[in-house]
């Protein structure tokens, strides 16, 4: 089994069966604890209903609201190939802003389309946001094939429309898979009722996806905090790419000074000679002073700039007008700024043409913008180093937009 998990986001309109599919994935891969399965069975029996896997997610959500440790936003299942982390992005229109922060962690996506309802307004928005975030590995599942009598003709007609719509947003689905999540057809096991379909099951499609090899890139370490311990200054943070080694020289950005790694510390462990992407460590440095928000980098690959060209998704109901001050937050960096130019904006669920060189952005609109900042930041394209390529915009302390650097 691969050591590294693959992060996937599952998106779909309301009532297209997303919760049922996630519950089915847990059940069919043996990732659902026996006591949880028994609890779901009991609830369904009390309601006089057959076993419904959507109750798995409903139950986890209830536990989350009660402060119990299971988190619906980051749950996982395992196949013989690897572990998967599911990032659940709610389908309701008012929760689209959550999808920005959820999807921005994903390496692949499942786009759910229900057989009888077809492509909805939310489907179009989800397509654009997947495109906005640069997620290339997308499997489309045509769910509830049981409601269409497992008809090949119904599937092929919807498949054609899905291909037309996704192409409009620059997405080429890796697979379009007919399934019935409720009945378990073509999710983990090949379905006799869908014998006309010769492609992979849902799980086989996911297992063919590739994990991002962020650990093979040059080292990137956003400085989270600085502590004093036993007379030493420890630079705390999470390695976002590459490998850090004792004795390694690093650039301190955006100031372009240099520092040397004199030691690598990890809580309750012996001193390390090296640490890899994903690890949270404390560094002992020689040379330059650093502060929270600095980026330690193996090279000068990050762009040092006060101008950011990006795609953003406006999340609040109050519209933005050019010049209103904002706070830009990327990794641990923070800088005051404003949107200087709105190159184009549009509602991804609308057939209307994009508005170019606008002076405002409204709720649920996507915009290509130029942001000017009061201080230099170190940034990279989202497709290169995700953590340095995604950001949040705040106004008066509240998040108003999420975006990626293009």
C-alpha positions in Angstrom: 0.0 0.0 0.0 1.2 3.5 -0.8 2.2 5.4 2.4 0.7 8.7 1.4 -3.0 9.4 1.4 -4.8 10.8 -1.6 -7.0 13.8 -0.8 -10.3 13.9 -2.8 -13.2 16.3 -2.7 -16.7 15.0 -3.4 -19.0 17.6 -4.9 -22.6 17.4 -6.0 -25.9 19.2 -5.9 -28.4 18.7 -3.1 -30.1 15.3 -3.2 -27.8 13.9 -5.8 -26.7 11.2 -3.2 -23.3 12.5 -2.0 -23.8 11.4 1.6 -25.0 8.0 0.5 -22.0 7.6 -1.8 -19.6 8.5 1.1 -21.3 6.1 3.4 -21.2 3.4 0.8 -17.5 3.9 0.3 -16.9 3.5 4.0 -19.0 0.4 4.1 -17.7 -1.3 1.0 -14.0 -0.8 1.9 -14.5 -2.0 5.5 -13.6 1.5 6.8 -16.8 1.8 8.9 -16.3 0.7 12.6 -18.7 -2.2 13.4 -20.3 -0.2 16.2 -21.0 2.7 13.8 -22.7 0.3 11.4 -24.8 -1.2 14.1 -25.9 2.3 15.2 -26.9 3.2 11.6 -28.9 -0.1 11.3 -30.7 0.7 14.5 -31.6 4.2 13.5 -33.0 2.9 10.1 -35.0 0.2 11.8 -36.5 2.7 14.2 -37.5 4.8 11.2 -38.9 1.8 9.4 -36.5 2.3 6.5 -34.0 0.0 4.8 -30.3 0.6 5.6 -29.4 4.0 4.3 -25.7 5.0 4.2 -26.6 8.7 4.2 -27.2 8.2 7.9 -23.5 7.5 8.4 -22.7 11.1 7.4 -25.7 12.5 9.2 -24.6 10.8 12.4 -21.0 11.9 12.0 -22.2 15.5 11.5 -24.3 15.3 14.7 -21.2 14.1 16.6 -19.2 16.9 15.2 -21.7 19.5 16.4 -21.5 17.9 19.9 -17.7 18.3 19.9 -16.8 14.6 19.5 -13.6 13.8 17.6 -15.0 12.5 14.3 -14.8 15.3 11.7 -17.1 15.1 8.7 -14.8 17.5 6.8 -11.9 15.1 6.8 -12.9 11.4 6.9 -11.1 8.5 5.3 -11.5 5.1 3.8 -8.8 2.6 2.6 -8.4 0.4 -0.4 -5.6 -2.2 -0.9 -3.7 0.5 -2.8 -3.8 3.4 -0.3 -5.7 5.5 2.2 -8.1 8.2 0.9 -9.0 11.4 2.8 -12.4 12.8 1.8 -12.9 16.5 1.9 -16.7 17.0 2.1 -17.8 20.1 0.2 -21.5 20.9 1.0 -23.7 21.2 -2.1 -26.0 24.0 -0.9 -25.5 27.4 -2.6 -25.0 29.2 0.6 -22.2 26.8 1.6 -20.2 27.3 -1.6 -17.7 29.4 0.3 -16.8 26.2 2.3 -16.0 24.5 -0.9 -13.2 26.9 -1.7 -11.3 26.0 1.5 -12.2 22.3 1.1 -11.4 21.9 -2.5 -8.1 23.8 -2.3 -6.6 20.8 -0.4 -7.7 18.3 -2.9 -5.6 16.4 -5.5 -8.6 14.8 -7.2 -12.4 15.2 -7.3 -15.6 13.2 -7.6 -18.3 15.2 -9.3 -21.7 13.6 -8.6 -24.6 14.0 -11.1 -28.0 12.4 -10.4 -29.6 10.4 -13.2 -33.1 11.9 -13.1 -32.2 15.4 -12.2 -29.2 15.8 -14.5 -27.0 18.9 -14.5 -28.1 21.5 -12.0 -27.1 25.1 -11.2 -24.8 23.8 -8.5 -23.2 21.4 -10.9 -22.1 24.3 -13.1 -20.7 26.2 -10.1 -18.8 23.1 -8.9 -17.3 22.6 -12.4 -16.0 26.1 -12.4 -14.5 25.9 -8.9 -12.8 22.6 -9.7 -11.4 24.4 -12.8 -10.5 27.4 -10.8 -8.5 25.3 -8.3 -6.7 23.5 -11.1 -7.9 20.0 -10.1 -7.2 17.9 -13.2 -8.1 14.4 -11.9 -11.9 14.3 -12.0 -14.2 11.3 -12.0 -17.8 12.0 -12.7 -20.3 9.6 -11.2 -23.8 9.3 -12.7 -25.7 8.2 -9.6 -29.1 6.6 -8.9 -28.9 4.5 -12.1 -31.5 2.2 -10.4 -34.1 5.0 -10.9 -33.5 4.8 -14.6 -33.7 1.0 -14.7 -29.9 0.8 -15.3 -30.6 2.1 -18.8 -27.5 2.4 -21.1 -29.4 4.9 -23.3 -30.2 7.2 -20.3 -26.5 7.0 -19.2 -25.1 7.8 -22.7 -27.4 10.8 -23.1 -26.4 12.2 -19.8 -22.7 11.4 -20.4 -22.8 13.4 -23.6 -24.2 16.4 -21.8 -21.7 16.1 -19.0 -18.8 16.1 -21.5 -20.2 19.2 -23.2 -20.6 21.1 -19.9 -17.2 20.1 -18.4 -15.4 21.0 -21.6 -16.9 24.5 -21.3 -15.0 24.8 -18.0 -11.8 23.3 -19.2 -12.3 20.0 -17.4 -11.7 16.6 -19.1 -13.2 13.9 -16.9 -10.8 11.0 -16.4 -13.9 8.7 -16.1 -17.7 9.0 -16.2 -19.0 6.1 -14.2 -22.6 4.9 -13.8 -23.4 3.8 -10.3 -26.1 3.3 -7.7 -24.7 4.3 -4.4 -27.8 3.1 -2.6 -27.6 -0.4 -4.1 -23.8 -0.6 -4.2 -23.7 -1.1 -7.9 -20.4 -0.3 -9.6 -19.0 1.4 -6.5 -16.6 -1.2 -5.2 -17.9 -4.2 -7.1 -18.7 -4.5 -10.8 -22.4 -4.5 -11.5 -24.2 -7.2 -13.5 -27.1 -4.7 -13.9 -24.6 -2.4 -15.6 -23.0 -5.1 -17.7 -23.1 -2.9 -20.8 -20.6 -0.6 -19.1 -17.0 -1.7 -19.7 -15.1 0.9 -17.7 -13.7 0.8 -14.1 -15.7 0.8 -10.9 -15.7 3.9 -8.8 -12.9 2.6 -6.6 -10.8 1.4 -9.6 -11.1 4.9 -11.1 -9.9 6.5 -7.8 -7.0 4.0 -7.5 -5.8 5.0 -10.9 -5.3 8.7 -9.8 -1.8 9.9 -8.9 -0.9 11.6 -5.6 0.9 15.0 -5.9 4.6 14.4 -5.3 5.0 17.6 -3.2 7.8 15.9 -1.2 10.0 15.8 -4.4 9.9 19.6 -4.9 12.3 22.1 -3.3 11.9 22.7 0.4 9.3 25.3 1.5 8.8 26.1 5.2 6.4 29.0 6.2 7.3 30.2 9.6 4.4 29.7 12.0 5.9 30.9 15.3 9.1 31.4 17.2 9.8 29.9 20.7 12.5 29.9 23.3 13.4 26.4 24.6 16.5 25.6 26.7 18.2 28.8 25.6 17.6 28.0 21.9 15.3 29.9 19.5 13.1 27.4 17.7 11.4 28.3 14.4 8.2 26.4 14.3 6.2 25.4 11.3 5.1 22.8 8.8 7.2 21.7 5.8 4.9 22.3 2.8 7.2 20.9 0.2 10.5 19.0 -0.2 12.9 17.9 2.5 14.9 19.9 5.2 18.3 18.6 6.2 20.7 19.5 9.0 23.4 21.8 7.6 21.2 22.9 4.7 21.3 26.6 3.5 17.9 28.3 3.0 16.7 31.6 1.7 14.6 33.7 4.1 11.9 35.3 1.9 10.7 37.8 1.0 13.8 39.6 2.4 16.3 37.3 0.5 18.7 36.8 3.4 20.3 33.4 4.1 20.2 31.0 7.1 21.6 27.6 7.8 19.7 24.7 9.5 21.7 23.9 12.6 19.2 21.5 14.1 15.8 19.9 13.5 13.6 19.3 16.5 10.3 17.3 16.8 8.2 17.0 19.9 9.1 14.0 22.1 11.6 12.6 19.5 15.4 12.7 19.2 16.9 15.4 17.1 16.4 14.7 13.4 18.9 14.8 10.6 16.1 15.5 8.1 12.4 16.0 7.9 10.0 15.8 4.9 6.9 17.5 3.5 3.9 17.3 5.9 6.0 17.2 9.1 5.6 19.9 11.8 9.0 20.6 13.2 11.1 23.3 15.0 14.3 24.5 13.4 17.4 25.9 15.0 18.9 28.4 12.5 22.2 30.1 12.2 22.5 33.4 10.3 19.5 35.6 9.5 16.8 36.5 11.9 13.3 35.3 11.0 9.8 36.2 11.9 6.3 34.8 11.6 5.3 35.0 8.0 8.7 34.5 6.5 9.1 31.7 4.0 12.2 29.5 4.2 13.0 28.2 0.7 15.6 26.0 -0.8 15.7 28.2 -3.9 14.6 31.7 -5.1 11.8 30.0 -7.1 9.0 31.8 -5.2 8.0 35.2 -6.7 8.7 38.1 -4.4 6.1 40.7 -5.3 3.5 43.3 -4.2 1.2 42.4 -7.1 -0.9 39.2 -7.2 -2.7 38.0 -10.4 -5.4 35.5 -9.3 -8.8 33.9 -9.6 -11.1 34.5 -6.7 -14.5 33.4 -5.6 -16.5 36.1 -3.8 -18.3 34.5 -0.8 -20.4 37.1 1.0 -23.6 38.8 0.0 -22.1 42.3 0.2 -20.5 43.2 -3.1 -17.0 44.4 -3.4 -16.1 47.7 -5.1 -12.7 48.6 -6.4 -10.4 50.2 -3.9 -12.0 48.8 -0.7 -9.2 47.7 1.6 -8.6 44.0 2.2 -6.2 41.8 4.0 -4.3 39.1 1.9 -3.4 35.9 3.8 -1.2 33.2 2.2 0.3 30.5 4.3 1.5 32.4 7.4 2.0 35.6 5.4 -0.3 38.6 5.8 -0.4 42.0 4.0 -2.8 44.8 3.6 -4.0 45.6 0.1 -6.8 46.0 -2.4 -8.1 44.8 -5.7 -6.6 47.1 -8.2 -8.3 45.7 -11.3 -11.2 43.3 -12.0 -10.2 41.9 -15.4 -13.4 39.9 -15.7 -16.2 38.5 -13.5 -19.1 36.2 -14.0 -21.5 33.9 -12.4 -20.4 30.4 -13.3 -24.0 29.1 -13.2 -25.3 31.7 -15.6 -25.3 31.7 -19.4 -24.6 35.4 -19.4 -21.3 36.7 -20.9 -18.5 37.7 -18.5 -18.3 41.4 -17.6 -14.8 42.7 -18.4 -13.0 45.5 -16.6 -15.6 45.8 -14.0 -15.7 47.9 -10.8 -17.5 45.4 -8.6 -17.8 41.7 -7.6 -21.1 40.2 -6.3 -21.8 37.1 -4.2 -20.9 33.7 -5.8 -19.2 35.4 -8.7 -15.8 34.3 -9.9 -13.3 37.1 -10.9 -9.9 37.3 -12.4 -8.2 40.1 -10.5 -5.0 42.0 -9.9 -4.3 42.6 -6.2 -1.8 45.2 -5.0 -0.2 44.8 -1.5 1.5 47.2 0.9 4.4 44.7 1.5 6.2 42.1 -0.4 5.1 38.5 -0.2 6.6 35.2 -1.5 4.1 33.4 -3.6 3.9 30.6 -6.2 1.5 29.2 -8.7 -1.1 27.0 -7.1 -0.2 24.1 -9.5 3.4 24.2 -8.3 3.2 24.6 -4.5 -0.4 24.6 -3.3 0.2 26.2 0.1 2.0 29.2 -1.4 -0.5 29.4 -4.3 -3.8 29.7 -2.4 -5.0 32.5 -0.2 -7.9 34.1 1.6 -9.0 37.8 1.4 -10.5 39.3 4.6 -12.3 42.6 5.2 -12.6 43.9 8.7 -11.4 40.6 10.1 -13.9 38.4 8.2 -13.2 36.1 5.2 -14.8 37.5 2.0 -13.1 35.6 -0.8 -10.8 32.6 -1.5 -8.6 32.3 -4.4 -5.6 30.8 -6.2 -2.6 32.4 -7.8 -2.3 31.9 -11.6 
